[in-house]
Amino acid sequence: MAAENVCLYPCITQPQIDELVRTCDAYLDVNCDGKEDQILRQFEEAGTPLASFQSVAAEPGRYQRYQVFADNDVADMARWLQELTK
């Protein structure tokens, strides 16, 4: 499934991160190989809501604006994202 408003960045530069921090409505933390704490902190400091699924979520309490959804709860995450863009 592809969506024109979703992009994956397997290799990203700091200028790209800076632009995304300025323009994104949300950050979906789907990295299962470890957390990119510096990047997550940049988004958090900018006030961007962060979301993840339980199986790949950061440790509880690490980030203030971090919403965790059950792995099979795609519908609730989608509703959450829709609410952000209203």
C-alpha positions as CSV (number, residue, x, y, z in Angstrom):
1,M,0.0,0.0,0.0
2,A,1.4,3.4,-0.9
3,A,0.2,6.9,-0.1
4,E,1.3,10.1,-1.6
5,N,1.6,11.7,1.9
6,V,3.8,9.0,3.4
7,C,7.5,8.7,2.8
8,L,10.1,6.3,4.2
9,Y,13.6,7.5,4.6
10,P,16.0,4.6,4.9
11,C,19.0,7.0,4.6
12,I,18.4,10.6,5.6
13,T,20.5,13.7,5.9
14,Q,20.3,16.4,8.5
15,P,18.9,19.0,6.1
16,Q,16.1,16.6,5.1
17,I,15.4,16.0,8.8
18,D,15.3,19.8,9.5
19,E,12.8,20.2,6.6
20,L,10.6,17.3,7.9
21,V,10.6,18.7,11.5
22,R,9.2,22.0,10.0
23,T,6.6,20.4,7.8
24,C,5.3,17.1,9.3
25,D,2.0,16.7,11.1
26,A,3.2,13.6,12.9
27,Y,6.2,11.2,13.2
28,L,5.5,7.5,12.9
29,D,8.2,5.7,14.8
30,V,8.3,2.3,13.0
31,N,12.1,1.7,13.3
32,C,12.5,-1.8,14.8
33,D,16.3,-1.8,14.7
34,G,16.7,0.8,17.5
35,K,15.5,4.3,18.2
36,E,16.9,7.4,16.5
37,D,16.8,9.4,19.8
38,Q,18.2,12.6,18.3
39,I,15.6,12.6,15.5
40,L,12.7,11.8,17.8
41,R,13.8,14.5,20.2
42,Q,13.9,17.1,17.4
43,F,10.3,16.2,16.4
44,E,9.2,16.2,20.1
45,E,10.9,19.6,20.7
46,A,9.0,21.0,17.7
47,G,5.7,19.8,19.2
48,T,5.1,17.1,16.6
49,P,3.1,14.2,17.9
50,L,4.9,10.8,17.8
51,A,3.2,7.4,17.3
52,S,4.2,3.8,17.2
53,F,2.9,0.3,17.4
54,Q,3.5,-1.6,20.7
55,S,6.1,-4.1,19.2
56,V,8.5,-1.3,18.1
57,A,7.6,1.5,20.6
58,A,10.2,3.3,22.7
59,E,10.3,2.7,26.4
60,P,7.3,4.1,28.3
61,G,7.8,7.7,29.4
62,R,10.8,8.5,27.2
63,Y,8.9,11.0,25.1
64,Q,6.0,13.2,26.2
65,R,4.0,13.3,23.0
66,Y,4.3,9.6,22.2
67,Q,1.1,7.6,21.4
68,V,1.4,3.8,21.4
69,F,-1.1,1.6,19.5
70,A,-1.6,-2.2,19.8
71,D,0.1,-3.9,16.8
72,N,-3.3,-4.9,15.4
73,D,-4.9,-1.5,16.0
74,V,-4.3,0.1,12.6
75,A,-7.8,1.6,12.6
76,D,-7.3,3.6,15.8
77,M,-3.9,4.9,14.6
78,A,-5.6,6.0,11.3
79,R,-8.3,7.8,13.3
80,W,-5.6,9.4,15.5
81,L,-3.8,10.6,12.4
82,Q,-7.0,11.9,10.8
83,E,-7.7,13.9,13.9
84,L,-4.3,15.6,13.7
85,T,-5.0,16.9,10.3
86,K,-8.4,18.4,11.0
